[in-house]
Amino acid sequence: MFLGLDLGTSGLKGILMDDAQHVLAEATHPLSVSRPQEGWSEQSPADWLRATEAVLGALAAHDLSKVRGIGLSGQMHGATLLDASGDVLRPCILWNDTRAHREAAELDGDPQFRQITGNIVFPGFTAPKLVWIARHEPETFAKVSKVLLPKDYLRFWLTGEHVAEMSDAAGTSWFDTGARDWSDALLSATDMRREQMPRLVEGSEVSGVVRSELAARFGLGRDVVVAGGGGDNAASGIGVGVVKAGQAFVSLGTSGVLFAANDGYQPDPASAVHSFCHALPDTWHQMGVILAATDALNWYGRLLNTDVADLTDALGDLAAPGKTRFLPYLGGERTPLNDAAIRGAFIGLEHATDRAAATRAVLEGVTFAIRDCRDALAATGTRIESLLAVGGGSRSRYWCQAIATALGTPVSLPVAGDFGGAFGAARLGMMAATGAGAEIATPPTISAVIEPVAALSDAFDAGHARYRAAALAIKGLT
């Protein structure tokens, strides 16, 4: 058997999988976020350990003596700071913390950061957080012996090893993404040293062995290996079988992600595309990220005091985009705008705009934002030949058909089940324990394939052009 642990922002999830990749059991434990000041977002690593103990305790009821490998997945970019004794120095600063926006802008103004990492330096990334610590908490900065990403702190507890893997490390702004190694130049630019970084392994490699006292406590066998694992989206890519060039998935969750696997490194930081290592050797991935996907639909539902499923179920067949346009920038936008200040808008409202027309406009706005991501990825040479849809928004057939038509690509819907980060982590645990590779990261069984509506292709092209014009028009106004 194999275990996958996924450390999210709102909770930790664990799954137990057999060697045929059937999920035998799962368990979750909630986590809360502390926001001591505006723009701050922190968690206590001790809470992660308590959550892990609770999840492993629940899964232990299923007899973990046959577990051979454990994989880890987790929220990216968080700064977990340890002193020379391995003690945590302060709460972890999370991915959605924006306190280091000035420091990020300064680092991004240094050309070597984009050149070496292949990415913009965003405020949520790890390096600007340490620059902020140096300026505002110098006593803490002076004691930093190791900087670990969130899931890698779980690894330290499990194995006693300071280890990171390539997909998560690529989101720190200290990483040479093409060379798959820490950059001494970027570390030096932030007054950091290589010895303060964990050693690196690939996501499918062994990073350590579970400590004997923990193995005994939870009924694990001897010499259970812990895989490198992956950042949350990379692990989800392993979970849904997006591991080769041409494969992609779109996640319609609170935010939206278009994730494509690549067999080479082809960055374009100016487009706000994330170019990171994948959790498998010699493989990379790109992501276009939009900040409001189902979040935009839920906002609209609250405005109308109506359940969003009722809104979308009432739409019927896919229709051509109308005059009413919706720009889903409720909290700024990432790809391709990289604009934290821009805000959303309805444009083209008229007497004929009824509830159905406005609902379609919201779905189309998110759809066109995803097309912007596709276009940004395509500009680097990334091709999408197969596209899976996951997340709560994928339950809307209308929305999936709009995406298929706007992108000109069929959208496949998996059978019911969870193929996300915890499942991908379990697969990586299986790879580390058995020596298997990408061949075991197969796509899920498909329940339906949503084809583009060819007759509406030109209408959606024109709708996207109107959307882009509106996005440019409101820049600076909102």
PEGINOR-V949161 format. One record per helix or strand. SS is the DSSP state (a for helix, b for strand). FROM is the first residue (numbers start at 0). LEN is the number of residues. Records with the same first field share a line. If there is no record, write none. Layout:
SS = FROM-LEN ; FROM-LEN
This chain:
b = 1-6 ; 10-7 ; 22-8 ; 33-1 ; 41-2 ; 68-6 ; 78-4 ; 87-1 ; 91-2 ; 145-3 ; 162-3 ; 174-2 ; 180-2 ; 196-1 ; 198-3 ; 205-4 ; 224-3 ; 229-2 ; 245-7 ; 255-7 ; 273-4 ; 283-7 ; 324-3 ; 332-1 ; 338-1 ; 344-3 ; 383-7 ; 410-4 ; 445-5
a = 44-18 ; 100-8 ; 110-7 ; 125-11 ; 137-6 ; 149-10 ; 165-4 ; 183-6 ; 193-3 ; 211-7 ; 231-8 ; 268-3 ; 293-11 ; 307-6 ; 354-24 ; 391-4 ; 396-11 ; 420-14 ; 437-3 ; 453-21
